[in-house]
Amino acid sequence: MKENYKSGFVALIGRPNVGKSTLMNRLIGQKIAITSNKPQTTRNKIQTVYTCKEGQIVFLDTPGIHKAKNKLGEYMVTVAQRTLKEVDVIVWLVEPDTVVGGGDRRIAEQLSMVKVPVILVINKTDTIKKEEVAQSIEAYRRAGHFEEIIATSALRGNNTHDVIDAIFQYLPYGPQYYDEDTVTDQPQRQIVAELIREKALHALNEEVPHGIAVAIDRMKERPDGRIVDIDATIICERDSHKGIIIGKQGTMLKKIGTNARFEIERMLEQKVNLKLWVKVKKDWRDSDFLVKNFGYDKKEI
């Protein structure tokens, strides 16, 4: 083991849509977690790895903690709660509110029961005035015990390195878990599925996104290694949703495909031939079998 080398696991938690994935992508320096301004974007904990000469931080991006409304929701909340017990440091991300709301009070309550250092990060501070940032810090200071409180803007990159410094302060000394060049332990197919889902979330209106999943049916490199052929299916819950996802004369599906292909090619550093289909599976989020089938398995939490 290297001398004075720190390493450990860090949970990134918070209510849906506070900017957890944006912060993680910013800290790691490349896109791993999908981002969207719609809630419930992150469904699995995504492991990303930050390595520097001081040590290594393995981030677990948990689904937002919220009240579960269906089987998928239950799965997501279970993942988030279990993660809190398995890490060395917790980073709790909140919005810059001057009054702490009910959802955040519930999280503060859960955190009061864990024995792990908690760093509070107030995100999106670029959206409010300076004096409101101070009021927000004061409001959250009264809500619980935190080792540090850091005001940031993940989107603008303001003070995000302070988060890394604070984490290293509380991490134990330990081994290097992953190679220097490892950025995530997610299988490529899963990242590809997530990128397609992200582009669908961006392109579609309010009604559809929560009820979609993406299955990769085939992902194969051609013998000459120059092109990767990917066949994927977007699964939705209703026939009316299928029509919206395909769009007039296929325009919406084409837009999703073009945007996703651009991101996938950047990630794989190869040309991609992407074909998308749309299928309806009624109420898949309430079926244990289908939730598991699309990669959200309670046994694997």
N, C-alpha and C positions, 0 to 999 in steps of 0.2 A: 504493500500500500504506500502511496506517495505521502511524504511528510506534510503535515499541516493541510491536507487535502480534505475539503468538506463535500459531503454528498448526502442526498436524501430525497424524499418524496414530498411534493407540495400540492395540496388540493386548492384549486381555484374555485371558489363557490360564490353564490349570489342568486338573486331572483332572476327569472328569465329576462333577457334583453338588457342587462346592465353593461354589456361590453366585454364579457369574459373571453370570448373567442378572439375579439379584436385585440385585446391586451396580450393574449398568448401569442398570436401571430406576430405582434409587434416585438415582444421579448425574444422570440426565437429568430425573428428576422426573415421568416418566409411563411407562406400560407399553408397551414395544416388544418386548422379548425375552420369550418365554414361559418360565414357571417351573414346576417340578414337582420332587418329591423323587425322581423316577426318573431313572436315568442316560440319556444320549443324548437329552436334550431339544432341545438346539440342534444343528441339522444344517447350516445355512448360516452363513457369516459375516454378521452383521447389522451394518450400518453405522448408528450413531447419532451425533448431533452435539450437542456441548455448546458453547454460545456465551455469552461474557460480555465485559465491556469489556477484560479482559486479552488475550483471544484466543479461539481456537476449537480444540476437541479433537474429532477424528473417531475414534470408537471402533469397532474391529472385534471383534465377539464371536465368537471361534473355537469350533468344536466342541471338546469335551474331548479332550485327548491321551490315547490309550489303545491297547491292543493290538487291531488290527483282526481281526474274526472273519468278515467277509463284505464284499461289494462296497461296500455303504453305509458300512461301517466304514472301508474303505480310503480312500474318497472323503473322509470326515470328517477322517482323520488327515492326508491330503495337504493339505487346506485349512488345517489348523492349522499345519503345518510351513512351508508357503509364506508364510503371513502374517507369520511371524517375521522374514523377510528384507526385508519391504517397509515396515516401520514406523519411526517415530522413537523411540518409547518402548515398552517391554513392561511390562505390569502382570501379575505372576504371583500368582494367588490360591490360597491353600492353607488347609487346615483346621488348627486349633490343636493339632497333634500334638506330643508331646514327643520322639518318635523319628521321623525322616524315613524314610518307607516306600519300597519299591522303585519304585513308580510316580513318586513325586516325585523320586527320585534320577535316574531316566531324563530327566525334564524338566530338572533342574539341569544334567545333562550336555549336553543340547541347547543350553541357554542359555549355557553356557560357550563355545560356538563362535560366538555372535552378537556383533556389535560395537555393540550398541544398549544404552542405559541400561536397567537392569531394576529395577523397584520391586516389592518383595515385600509382598503384603498378606495378613496372617493374618486370615482371616474367622471368623465364628461364635464370637468371643471371649466372647459373652454366655452360652455353654454351659459355660464352665469357670471355675475359681477364678482369682483374680488372680495367685497365685504360679505357676500353671501357664502363664499367658500369658508370663511372663518366661522360663520353661523352654523354651517353644515358640520364642520369639524366638532364644534361644541355640542351640537345635538347628538351626534353619534358617540362622542366621548362619554356622555351620560348613559348611553344604552348598554354598555358592557365594558369588559376589561380588554384592552388591546395593547400589545407590545409596542406597536407603532401605528400612527395614522398618517397616510400619505395621500396628498391630493394630486391627481394626474389627469391627463387626457390621452387615452390609448390611441385615439384617432389621430391626434396631432403629434404624439410621441413625447408630450411634456412630462418630465419627471419619471418616465417609465424605468430609467436605469436605477432610480432610488429604490424601486421595488426589488430589483435583483440584489442590491447591496443589503437591504434589510433582511431578505431571505437568508443570505449567506451568514448574517450575524447569528441567526438562530438555528442553522443547520448543524447536525453533529459532524464530527470528523468521520470519514468513511471511505470506502473504495470507489473506484470509477466503475459504474454499472454498465455503461455502454461505450462503444468506440467514440472517438472525437467527432466523426462525421455522421453519427446517428442523430436524426432529428425526430423520428417517430418510430413507434413499434407497430403502427397500423399497417395491415396488409395493403398493398397497392390497390387491389380491387375495391377495398372498403373506401379508400380515399377517393377513387374514381366515382363510386356510387354517391358519396357525399358531395362531390363537386357538381355532379349532375343535379342533385337535389337542391343545392344552393342556387344554381342558375334557374331552376324551376321556381323556387321561393321568390327570387328577385323579379321574375317575369310575370308571375300570376297575381291575381287580385286577392283580397282578404279571404274570400270564401274557401278556396281550395287547399292552400299549402299544408295545414296541419295534417290533412288526411292523405298525404302522399309518402310513398317509400320508393326506393329505387333498387332494383335487383340487377346485378350484372350477369347476363346469361352466357356471355362468351368474351374472353379477353385473350387474344393470341397474337404473338408477334409473327410476322411473315418470315419465311426462311432467310431472306436477305437482310433482315433486321432493321429495315428502313421504315416500315409502317406497322402499327399495332391496330388490329381490327377489334373493335369493341361493340358488342350488341348489348343493349340495356333496355329494361322495361320500367316505365314509371307506373306505379300502382296507385290507383285512387279509389275512393269509396263509392262514388256514384256515377251513373251514366252521364248526368249533366256535367260533372267535373271532367269526364273524359273529353267531352266536346270542347270545353274551355281550354284544356291543356293542349289539344291538337290545334285549335284555333281555325279561323276561316281559311280554307284551302291549305291547311297544315302550317300556317305562318307562325303560330306560337311555338309549336314543336320544333320547327326549323330554327327559330330564334334561340330556344333553350339549348338545342344541339350545337349551334354555332358557338355560343358563349362558353358552353361546357368544353367543347373540343379545344378551344383556345387555351383554357386553364390546364386541361389534361396534358396537352402537348408541352406546355411550359414545365409541368411537373415531371413528365417522363423523358423530356428532351428528345422526343421522337415525333414523327408525323402520326396522326391518328385518323382512322376511318371509323367514325362513330355513327351507329344506327340506333335510333330510339323507337320504341313501341309504347303504347299506353294500354293498360288492362284495368278492368274494374274488379275489385274484390270487396264486396259489401262489408262495411263495418270491420275492416281488418284490425283496427286498433283495439277492438274489444274481444278479439279471438286470441287466446293464448298461443294456439298453433301458428297463426299467421304472424303475430308479433315476433315469435321465436324464429319463424321462417325468414323474416326480413332482417335477422341479425341481432335482435334484442333479446338475449337469453338470460333469464334470472340466474340460472345455474352458473353462468360464466362471470357473474358480477364479482 
